[in-house]
Amino acid sequence: MLFELVTSSIFGGIAFHAFMKKKNLSTNESGKIQRIMSLSGLNVKDGKDTLTTQLIKKKKYEWGWEYKYKIPLGRCFNDYLSKVNVLEDGLNNRRKQVNFNDVLALDWKGDVLKNLQQLWKSKLTEQKEIELSFDGLLIIRVYDNPMPKKVDFHAGESWKVPVGVARTLNSFRYHDFEKVPHIILGGATRYGKSNLINSIICSLLHSNSGDVKFYLIDLKGGVELCDYENIKQTVSVAYEPEEALETLQLAYNRMRSIQSELKKRGKKSVQEAGMTYRYFIIVDEVGELNPSEAVTKEEKLLKQQCQTIMSQIARIGAGLGFRQILATQYPTGDVINRACKQNSDAKLSFRVQSAIASRVVLDTEGAESLPQIKGRAIYQTADKREILQTPLITPDIINSMILPNLINEEESNEKETIIQQRGTDIVTFTEV
């Protein structure tokens, strides 16, 4: 009884102290942010005056705090973006505080002292993360808990595929190919591009196995997409630039035949015509089709032809049921075809080596500042930009998606005959 009274008094005091600390937490945090900005050289001298970053608004969310600041004349958003690591490290260079919610979450019926020790240990190891954006004001979001470093794969629905978990409430984000038909993927090697491509393919196989068709181009020696060569949904696979041109030509001819069919029906899109098939052109390492890197005239011409077809698919393919996914690990200025990029309203970049590489993929900086965590990426659409942890798909999951869709030997021979006879791609529309 005495022990219970003593512990109740102690933890009641802790709770009250934590509650009082909570009231001043935001003020202390925003003040520390402004001090870090000052010490890191973000203030501006104007004669005898010093122009500082002014706090305009702050708001509490379930995930943490959002602060909005007015940037002084002479500074731009990129100045603050370059200091993101300084800001984050500065915020985490502090004594860890037990807050009111932490105390309330304790199991008071169990071993209270043990639970308190575990709480204190977790507070010593927790790390806050920050995210910067700009809408006329500098927005700094301070997240109480870091993003997960591993997210398990799960398939999407219809033509929506999972692209990752966002910071906010650890909720999944999806890319809807019916709304945004084309997507650009970029990032340094080993950070997650090929894993994401596998996730997209497997999600589509799970949700639309009867209505999806793939034109796969794997210019990394065939090591990434070869698993899908013998499934019913794959129309053509290419591992070399010469094969890539053939695969793209098949896709282009199919697209034109659908265009002709829509014209006959008096329809403007496959959605309006009720055509359920969707065709995905997936190119892993599109940089290998860059004409400027060709060695011979013949190779240059071949790659120019590939670029021309990809451009036309990007421009007119959306309403005809064609979706294009272009991935590269070498984001340089000329590696992604301009027409393809302009017609891809969705872009996803893993960590890259420089701000220039980030601008190539996203048209803005930021991907070079991502932490060195596999699967961490920036997902950007026309009206939104988020940092995500992309899902990890395992070989077992991939195999489980492939096995039900493997073609038998008779189907394989029939498919080969069809491909050989499709020079002009005269196709009946029994499939739609």
N, C-alpha and C positions, 0 to 999 in steps of 0.2 A: 504493500500500500504506500509506504513511504517512498519507495523507488518510483512508483507511478506518479506520485505528486511532484517529486523532484524533476523527473524527465518531462512531465507536462509543463512545468514552470519554465524549464530550460527551453523547450521547443516553442512554447508560447512566446517567449522572449525573442527567439530566433525569427519566428513568423512576423512579429511586430517590427523587428529591425529590418527584415527583408521587405516588408510592405513600405516602410518609410524610404528604403533605398530605391524601391521601384518608382516612387513618385519623382525622384530626382535623376533616374537613370537616363532618360532621354536628354535632359538638360546637360548632364555630364558628357554624354556621348557626342552630342552635336557640338558642344564646346571643344571637345577633344579633336573632332574632325577639323574644325576651323583652326585650331592650334597646329595640327599636323600640316595643313595647307600653308600656314604662315611659315613654319620652319622648313618646309620643303621648297620654298621659293616661289609660291604661287601668288603672293601679293604683288602689287604693281606700284612703283613709285611715280608720283605725278607732282613734280616740284617738291614742295615740302610735305605734301600729303601722301599718305599710303592708302591705296585702294585695296580693300579686302573682299573676300567672298562672303556675301551676306545671306544669312538664313532667312528665308521668306515664309516657309511653311514646313510643318512636320506632322506625320500621321502614323498612328500605331496600327499594325496589321497582325494577323495571327502568326505570320512568319517572322516578324521583326518590325523595324521602323523604316519609314521613307522620309528623307529630308530633301527639300528643294531650296536651292541657293541661286542668288543672282551673281553672275560672273562679272568681275570688274572689266572695264575697257582695257584692251591690250592683252586679254587672255581669250583662249578658245577652248572648246570641249576637249580637243586632243591634248592640250596641256595637262588637263586633269586625268585623262585616260592614261597618259604615260606615267602617272603617279599612283595608279591603282594599287600596286603592290605595297608602296609606302603607306598608303592609307590603311590597307587591310592589316599589315603588320603592326602599325601603330595602335589600331583599335584592339588588337589581341595582346599587346604588351601592357597588361594590367593585372591587378588582383581579381580573381574570379569571385563574383558575388552570388550568394544563394538568394534567389528571389522568392516572392510569395507563392507563386505557382509551384516552384520546386518543393517547398515545404508541404503544401497541400497534397501533392502527389505521393508523398511518403506513405508507406504501409505502417500505420500506427498500431496495428494489431500484431505485427510480426516482431522481429528483432530490430527494435528502433535504432540502437547504436550501430548495428551492422548496416542498416539501410542508410543511416547518416554518413557512415564512412564511404559507402559506394557513391552516394550523392556528391560528396566532396571530391572524390577521385574523378568522377565524371566532369565536374566543374573545372578541375585543373587541366583536363585534356581537351575541353571543348574549344572550338575555333569558330569565330564569326567570319562570315564571308560578305563581301560587298559587291555591288553591281552598279555601274554608272551608265546613265543615258542622258539625253538632252532634248528638250522640247521648247527651247527658249529660256528655260531655267535648267541649271545643272541638277539632275536627280541622282541622289545617292541612296541606294537601298541597302540596309544592313540586316542580314539574315542571321537569326539566332542560331540556326543549325546549318551545317554544311550540306551540300548536295551529296546524295549517295554516290559512291565510286563504282558501284555495280548495280545494274538493273537487269532483271531477268526478262527474257523475250516472252511476249504473248501476242498472238495475231490480232489484227484489226478486223473491222467489219466492212463488207461491200468493197469499195475502192479506197477505203481509208487504211493507211498502214502506220504503225507506231514509229515515231522518230525519236522518242525519248521522254524522260521525266524532267519536269521543270522544277525550279526551286519552290515555287508557290505550292504549298501543301503536298509536295511530292506527287503531283498529278501528271498523268500521261498526256502527251501531245501526239496528235495524229496529222499526217499529211493526206489530204483528200485529192486524189488524182482527177476526180471529176470537176473539182473547182480550180485546181492548179495543175495543169497537165504535165508540165515539164519541170525538172529540178536539176540543179547543178550541185555536185558534191566535190569538195576539195579538202586538202589537208596533207600533212607530212605522212610518210610511210609509217605503218604500224600503229596508227592512232584510231582506226576504226572504219575506214571507208568501205572496205570489202565486207566487213562484218555487217554493216548497215545494208549493203546491197543484198546480201544473203537474207537478212531480215525482211526486206521488202519483197523479195521473190517468194519466200516461204509464207509470208502473210497473204499474198495474192493467191498462192496455191491453196491455202487453207480456206479462204473466203470466196474465191471465184475460180475454182479449178476447171469448171466447164466453160468459162467465158474469157479466159485470159490466154494470150499468145505472146511468146517471147522471141525476140531477135537479139541474140546475145553476142557481144563482141568483147572478148577478153584478150587484150593485147599485153598481158603480163605473163605470156607463155602458157595460158590456159589453166593456170593453177587455181584460179578463183571460181570460175563458172563452169568448169568441165563436168561437175556433178549433175548439171541439168541438161546435158547433151541428149540424153535418151529418155526424156519425159515427153508425154503427149503434147504438152503445151509449147514446147520449143519448136519453132519453125526452122530456125537456122542458127548455127554457132560458128563463130570465126575466131581464129587464134593468130592470124597474120593479116597485115594490111590488105593483101590481095583478096583474102577471104572476107575481110570486112566490107570491101566494096561490093562483093556479091551479095552479102547479107543485107546491106543497106539498099541495094537495088531491088531485092525481093520485097523489102518493106515498102519502098517507094512505089513499086508497081501495084502492090496490094492497096496502098493508100489511094492511088489514082483510080483503081477499079471501084473502090467504095465511093469515091467522088462521083464517078459516072452513074453508079446505081442510085445515089441520092438525087442526082439531077433527073433521072428517069422518074423517080417517085415524087418529085416536086418537094423534097425535103431539104432543110438546110444543115442538119446535123444528125449524127447517129442517134442521139437522144430523142430527137423529134421523130425519127423513123422507127424507133423502137428496136434498133440493133443493139444487141447486148455484148457483142465481142469488143474487147479492148486489146490493143497491140502495144507492147512495151519494147522499145529499142533501148538496150542497156549497153553502154560502152564503158568498160573499166580500163582506164588510162587513155583518155581521149588525146593526150599529148602525143601519142604515137602516130596520130593522124595529122600532125602539124606539117603543112607543106614546106615551111621554112627550114625544117630540119632534114629534108630529103637530100639524099646523096646524088641521085641521078635524075635526069629529066623525066624518065618514065615513072620513077617513084614519086616525084613531085606532082605529076599529072594525076596519078592514081589517088594521092591524098587530097588533091584539090577536088576531084570528083566526089570523094567521100564527104568533104566539107560542104559541097554544094547540096548533096542529098540531105545531110543533117540539117542544113539551113532551111530547106524547103519543108521538111517534116516539122521543124520548129514553128515555121510561119503558118502553115495551113493544116497541120495534122490534128490539132486539138478537137475541132468539130467533127473530124472523121474517125475519132476513136483511137488516135495514136498518141502515146506518151513517151517522152524521151528522158532518160536518166544518163547524164554525162559525168564521169568521175575522173579526177586527176590528182596526182600527188606532186605535180610540178607546176604550181600556179604562177606562170609567167604571163606577161602581157598578151602574147599572141597564141597561147595554148588553147584557149576556149574561143570557138568561133563566135564572132560578134552577134550575128543574127540569132544563134542558139541562146546566147546569154541574155539578149534583150527580150526574148520570148519565154524565158524561164523566170516566172515570178517568185519561185521558191529557190533558195540557196541554202546549203548547209555546209559549214566549214569546221573541220577539226583544227587542232593547233597547226599553225604554219610557222615558218622561220622568220618572216619579216612582215612589216606593215604593208609593203608593196604586194606581197603574196596574198595578204588578207583582202586588199582592195581588188585584186583580180577576181577573187571568188565572190566577195560580198559587196563590192563597190565602196567599202569603208574599212577602217582599221578595227582591230579588236581580236581577231583570231590568233594573232601573234602573242597576245597576252593571256591566252587560256592556260590553265595549269597543265603540267605534264601528266595528265591523267588519261589513260586510254578510254575512248568513248565520250569524252567531254567535247561538246561542240556548240556552235552558234547556229541556230535555225532562224532564217529570215524570210519573211514574205513581204508583200507590198506594203502592208500596214503594221507589221509587228516584228520584233526581234527578241529572241530569248536564248538564254544559255540552257542547254539540256545535257543530261547524261543518257546517251543512246543505249538501247537494249543490247545485251550480249546473247547471241544465239550460239548454241553448241552443235558439234557435229551430229550428236544423237538426234537433236530436234530436226536438223536439216534432213537427215536420213529418213526420219519418220514422215516428213512431208513429201519426199521424193518417191519412196517405195510404192505408195498407192497409184502413182502416176506414171510408172515406168511402162514403156511400150514393149511388146513382145517382138519376136523376130519377124513375123509376118507383117506386123504394123511398121516395123523399121524398114523393110524392103519397099513397102508401099509408099512410105514417106519419101524415101530416096528417089523413087520413080517420079513422084509428084514434083519434087524440087527440080529435077533435071528437065521436066517438061514445062516449067513455069517461066520461060524466057520472056513471054509477053504477059504472063500472069492472067490468063483468061479463066476467071473464077466464077462458079455459080454461087448463088447466095442461099444455099440450103442451110448454111451455118447460122444465118441471122434470121 
